[in-house]
Amino acid sequence: MKSGRAFVAVASLLMFAFSVSAQNSGTPKLSIPSLEHSFGSVKAGTPLTYSFEIKNEGKVDLEIKSVSPSCGCTTSKYDKVIAPGKVGTVTLAIEKTEGYKGEVSKTASVTTNDPD
């Protein structure tokens, strides 16, 4: 009877150790050199496009789930999956800049599977 109990205890410990190691097996980690870009002075009507480089410094695929520009005048294109150690991009574009005067600021929110 004692050997049966010992086996159950060992099996339980092994399952616990496996589930902990599976949880800690790695996570994606987004790294971006800069969160901002300035085009400086721009002539009205000039289309603007910029690609932000995003590196995955984690151990599993980084998934970009969505990119949401702050207004309808900005479009986005992005790599949906970035492998560990690789670099992908999020590209934002403003096609129509007519009517803008003075300093203009646009933003976009990026949602990923990076837990941080």
Sequence and secondary structure as in RCSB ss.txt:
>XXXX:A:sequence
MKSGRAFVAVASLLMFAFSVSAQNSGTPKLSIPSLEHSFGSVKAGTPLTYSFEIKNEGKVDLEIKSVSPSCGCTT
SKYDKVIAPGKVGTVTLAIEKTEGYKGEVSKTASVTTNDPD
>XXXX:A:secstr
 HHHHHHHHHHHHHHHHHHHHHHTS    EE S S     S  TT  EEEEEEEEE SSS EEEEEEEESSTTEE
EEE SEE TT EEEEEEEE   TT  S     EEEEES   
